[in-house]
Amino acid sequence: MNERHPMPYSFDVMLQQLLNDYSSLTLEKLKAYLSTSLPSATPTDEPLTMDEAAAFLKIKKATLYQYCSESRIPHYKPGKTTLFKRSDLLAWLDEYRVETTSNRTREAEDLFLNANRHKKSPK
């Protein structure tokens, strides 16, 4: 007679536990990679320092200082520290978006058509 010895865990349970451990480890590594390698991929309102904001905007720190002193860019001054919100910086960048020629042409056509619709017809 071949007796099976009871095992504390069945093979299925051990395999499932191994897969869970591996997937959580992989997920942790992925989160760590994304948080360090792609900071602009996930906009947050976590405060940025002057150095971080300059790096995020890809401009010189001196230029950022100038923009702050001229109140050209949104920032926060709790004491002597200057801080920025990533969402504010993204909104500020959108103000400087240059439209493509096709978008400007389409907008001009829409304005022209709307202006002609509102003209009174001669009686």
C-alpha positions as CSV (number, residue, x, y, z in Angstrom):
1,M,0.0,0.0,0.0
2,N,1.2,3.4,-0.9
3,E,0.2,5.9,1.8
4,R,0.3,9.6,1.0
5,H,1.8,11.7,3.7
6,P,-0.3,14.8,4.4
7,M,1.5,17.9,3.3
8,P,0.9,21.2,5.1
9,Y,0.2,22.9,1.8
10,S,-1.1,21.4,-1.4
11,F,0.8,22.0,-4.6
12,D,-2.0,24.4,-5.8
13,V,-1.8,26.5,-2.7
14,M,2.0,26.7,-2.9
15,L,1.9,27.7,-6.5
16,Q,-0.8,30.3,-5.9
17,Q,1.2,31.8,-3.0
18,L,4.4,31.8,-5.2
19,L,2.5,33.6,-8.0
20,N,1.0,36.2,-5.5
21,D,4.5,36.9,-4.1
22,Y,6.0,37.2,-7.6
23,S,3.2,39.5,-8.9
24,S,3.4,41.8,-5.8
25,L,7.1,42.0,-6.1
26,T,6.8,42.8,-9.8
27,L,4.1,45.4,-9.1
28,E,6.3,47.0,-6.4
29,K,9.3,47.2,-8.8
30,L,7.1,48.7,-11.5
31,K,5.7,51.4,-9.2
32,A,9.2,52.2,-8.0
33,Y,10.5,52.4,-11.6
34,L,7.6,54.7,-12.7
35,S,7.9,57.0,-9.7
36,T,11.7,57.5,-10.4
37,S,12.0,57.2,-14.1
38,L,8.8,58.9,-15.4
39,P,7.9,61.7,-13.0
40,S,6.0,63.7,-15.6
41,A,3.9,60.7,-16.6
42,T,1.7,60.9,-13.5
43,P,0.9,64.5,-12.6
44,T,0.3,65.1,-8.9
45,D,0.0,68.1,-6.7
46,E,3.0,67.0,-4.6
47,P,5.0,70.2,-4.0
48,L,8.1,70.6,-6.2
49,T,11.2,72.5,-5.2
50,M,12.9,75.1,-7.4
51,D,15.3,72.5,-8.7
52,E,12.6,69.9,-9.4
53,A,10.4,72.4,-11.1
54,A,13.2,73.7,-13.3
55,A,14.0,70.1,-14.2
56,F,10.3,69.3,-14.9
57,L,10.0,72.3,-17.2
58,K,13.4,71.7,-18.7
59,I,14.5,75.3,-18.2
60,K,17.4,76.8,-16.3
61,K,16.9,77.5,-12.6
62,A,17.9,81.1,-13.2
63,T,15.0,81.5,-15.7
64,L,12.6,80.0,-13.2
65,Y,13.8,82.4,-10.5
66,Q,13.2,85.3,-13.0
67,Y,9.7,84.1,-13.8
68,C,8.9,83.9,-10.1
69,S,10.3,87.4,-9.3
70,E,8.2,88.8,-12.2
71,S,5.1,86.7,-11.1
72,R,4.9,85.1,-14.5
73,I,4.6,81.6,-13.2
74,P,2.4,80.2,-10.3
75,H,4.3,79.4,-7.2
76,Y,4.0,79.3,-3.4
77,K,6.2,81.0,-0.9
78,P,5.8,79.5,2.6
79,G,8.6,81.5,4.2
80,K,11.8,81.7,2.2
81,T,11.1,78.5,0.3
82,T,9.6,78.6,-3.2
83,L,7.4,75.6,-4.1
84,F,5.4,74.7,-7.2
85,K,2.5,72.3,-7.9
86,R,3.0,70.1,-10.9
87,S,-0.6,70.7,-12.0
88,D,-0.1,74.5,-11.9
89,L,3.0,74.1,-14.0
90,L,1.2,72.0,-16.6
91,A,-1.6,74.6,-16.8
92,W,0.9,77.4,-17.1
93,L,2.6,75.5,-20.0
94,D,-0.8,75.1,-21.7
95,E,-1.1,78.9,-21.9
96,Y,2.0,78.9,-24.2
97,R,0.7,76.2,-26.5
98,V,1.2,77.1,-30.2
99,E,-1.6,76.0,-32.4
100,T,-0.9,74.2,-35.6
101,T,-1.7,76.0,-38.9
102,S,-4.6,73.6,-39.6
103,N,-6.2,74.4,-36.2
104,R,-5.9,78.2,-36.8
105,T,-7.3,77.8,-40.3
106,R,-10.2,75.8,-39.0
107,E,-10.9,78.4,-36.3
108,A,-10.8,81.2,-38.8
109,E,-13.3,79.3,-41.0
110,D,-15.6,78.7,-38.1
111,L,-15.4,82.4,-37.1
112,F,-16.1,83.5,-40.7
113,L,-19.1,81.1,-41.0
114,N,-20.5,82.1,-37.6
115,A,-20.2,85.8,-38.5
116,N,-22.0,85.3,-41.8
117,R,-24.9,83.4,-40.1
118,H,-25.5,86.3,-37.8
119,K,-25.7,88.9,-40.6
120,K,-29.1,90.3,-41.3
121,S,-30.4,89.5,-44.7
122,P,-31.3,92.6,-46.8
123,K,-35.0,93.3,-47.0
